Structure formats: structure tokens, C-alpha cells
Amino acid sequence: MAHLAILGGGPGGYVAAVRARQLGAEVTLVEMDALGGTCLNRGCIPSKALLRSSELAQLSRRLGEFGVRAEVKGIDWPRMIERKTEVVSQVVRGVEFLMKKNDVRVVHGRGRLSGPKTIVVETGDGEEEVRADAVLLATGSVPARLPLPGFDGPGVLTSTELLDIDEIPQRLAIVGAGYVGVEFADVFNAVGSKVTIIEMMPQIVPTEDPEIAAELARAFRRRRIEAHTNARVSEVSDRDGAKVVRFTRDGEEKEVEADVILCAVGRWPNTDGIGLQEAGIEMDGRAVKVNGRMATSVPGVYACGDAIGGIMLAHVASGEGKVAVANALGKQAEMDYTAIPSVTYTHPEIGSVGLTEADARQRGIDVRVGRFFFRGAGKAVAEGSREGLVKVIVDAASGKVIGGQICGPHATDLIHEIVLAVYLGATAEEVGGMVHAHPTLMEPIMEAAEDALGMAIHK
Ligand code: NAD
């Protein structure tokens, strides 16, 4: 039986471990922390637990609008944090159970390559050597730091640290308005912090379509979240017990005073000190270099997830892990990135997949763009969630749906209809022609697909 050793038990490593067992391999998974990685312990799951609390806090302020009389006495932050911790523990236990059920041997400790197919693990009881036929590197990423004055001082936190803060800061400044930045802006605004965002690109959520980003920006403005875009930070300093972030915007020097600063400027592959250089593994900066089969430059060594850079998302790591394992165990598989959903859990949410209108035009594709606003859908109006829109991007020549973006209620779930369309190469006519249940939040997708053909009904 082939033996696969996996370094890192996040969504890349643990999913790969189960898949490798299903394919008949013996598997050793090396993890120095709790199973589940950043996503489960310090990222996606804890932030979603807090976002659920903050969503309820926001909704509680609107109860009168729905005819419900209730007195909300405020925010119990310690309970929110406690619930978040309970959620994380429960999901971690689920992953531990999965490893047992699938007979994956888990070795707890810090591991590093000591040869191309050997991992040495510093366990509580000394060193253990794991020899395998193939190795999968799935060591994830760490928050990026800004090499600017004051950014390494107290009061400047990473998302990991902010997830466990004891008290709600009165004023929170967030540097970077990517996924982490906007999700934390959403949480802390809802629990009462004065939130200011500082982003160097021209829009918040810079990788999203501008119309979609503008919807979120509008919602944030309504909630009095201040956002400075095109803003380049220069330093953090202290003044009268507060933190001051300085930045330049349109050539003008500005500053924001805050009690806590979140630095959310991306993540770096976690590849230091794990023996990659010694093993002769080719790198691309901090990232492990791989081909489409997830193979590194050293035969028998594969890598996946944030450690290889690229699209640093948990579900991508899992997909890459499965491809890596298939190849490591003698099958042929290639990673396909054409229909990868990206999801942002702000209120309203954002979901996107495939090409944006701008991406498509840049590639010289003649596109038709369908739009439908949620305010045109009965279900959204009934639910009191009228913000946002669906965009469907269609290749005019083939009629196929090549992308889609949604900002609105449940966008992170809804996007999967467009993911399926892009994945299977469905046409706008097919998506628009499929009968969608009424009244649902999915109807705007059908309408947007029909709109691309000039045939939307409720527009
Ligand atoms: P990110 O790369 O998504 O965003 C970082 C932002 O910081 C960018 O908008 C960038 O323009 C900005 N920035 C960089 N340097 C700056 C500077 N000097 N001044 C001002 N702005 C600056 O990274 P993130 O938001 O930290 O997220 C980290 C990782 O976690 C990402 O890989 C992301 O994909 C993942 N993540 C995903 C989700 C999700 O999908 N819902 C949620 C959270 C995190």
C-alpha cells in the first residue's frame, strides 16, 4: 500500500487525507495545532460565527419594521466570543472524528522535510520520522505584515488577534479592504464600533466587479462605515493613549485616530523553516511552485492551498489537495480554476465566479451582460432585503455563461447556480429557460440570464 505523508491539517491537508484513504493509501497527517487550519480555527468559521451574531444585532434594530415589539438590551460581546469558540470546537471535533473514521494517522507536532519523502516531527515526546512514498505540503499561510513604522507595535492586530479581543473597541481602523477587512468592518460596525477602512486600491473589495463593490460601499455608507480608498498608509503612531494611522490620499496627508487597528493586507504562504530549500524545492517567492497537477519540482512532492499562493481560499485548497492526491497515487488529474466561487460574508453578501465584465472585455471576448436588482424580486421585498443585484456575463458568440457576480441577500449560496452554469458550460438561454420556483431569491439569476438576451420579465 502506498504511504502518503501530509504536512498541515487545514482544508488542503485533511481533505486530501480522506481522499487518499478512499484511494487506498496509508496516510499520516502531521499537524502542530488543532486540525482544521486557519479556516476552521482562525478564519472562515470563527468569523462566520461572529458575523451571524452581528447580523442578528443589525436585524434586532429593525424588528419594529416587521411588526415585532421587543426590547433589545445590547451586545453581550463575551457571549459572542464564547459562542464563536464553541462553534470552532464543535467543527474541530468533527474533523478529528473524520480522521478516526477514515483511519488517518494524525501526528501532532511541528514537522519539516528532512529529505524529499521524509518528514521529521517534533512531538511532545521527541522527534518522530515519517517516511512515505509521496509527500503533500499543505502548510497554509500567515497574515502579511506591513513593513512600515508602528505596524509591529501593540494595538495593531491581525485578524487572528481581533477574533479574541476582550472588549469591543470604540474606534476600529482597518487597513486593507479585502475579504478580511470588509467582514471585520461588518462585524464591528454592527456591535457598535466606529469603523474606518483605509484601502490603497480605488474601491473596497478591489478584486470584485466595480458595480458589485459599489453596492457594498453604499450599504457600508448607510451604516456609517467610513471608507478611504486610493489611500496609502505610511505609519502608525501613538497619541494620548490612542493609535493614529497616517495615510496619503490624492496627494493629501490624512490621519485616522482609533483604539485598535486591524492590519488586513493579505496573507503570505507559510513556507519558512520547513526544509523546502534543503530539499531543493523550487519556489516562486514565498510560494511553493507547482504545475497544474500540483507537483513541485521534486518528484513525489506535491503541494496545495495557500502554501502555493494563487487563489488563497479554503475550498480551492481542498480542490487542489484532491488533485494532488490523485496524481500522487498514480492517477491523472489537473486542477481546473475556471469555476471557482469567491464568497464574502458582509451584509449584503457577495458571491462571484468566472469572468467579470472587465476581465472578459480585456480578453477580447464580446460579452452580453444581464443585470437584475433584488428589489425587483417579490421574495427579497417580502424579506426586507432589497439591496443588491445579480450580474450574469455571457459570451455573445457561444451564448455560454462565463461569469457572474451577486451582491445581495444569501449571495454566497445563490452564486452556486452560476458556478454550475460556468462549470458545465450552460448557456444564458438554458439558465433563463430553467423554471425557477417562485417566490425565491434565485429568480433574479433567471431574470439576469434572460436580461442578457434582452428578455427579462420583471425589469
Ligand atoms: P486580500 O488580499 O483579500 O485583501 C488585502 C487588501 O489590502 C487588498 O484590498 C489590498 O489592496 C489592501 N492593501 C494591501 N496593502 C495595503 C496598504 N499598504 N494600505 C492599504 N491597503 C492595502 O487579503 P485579506 O483580506 O487579508 O484576506 C486574507 C486571505 O484570506 C485572502 O487570501 C482571502 O482570500 C482569504 N479570505 C477569504 C474570505 C472569503 O472568501 N470570504 C474571507 C476572509 C479571508
Residues whose N, C-alpha, C, O or C-beta is under 5 A from the ligand:
A	BS01	NAD	V175 G176 A177 G178 Y179 V180 G181 I198 E199 M200 M201 P206 A231 R232 V233 A264 V265 G266 R267 M312 L313 V343 T344 Y345
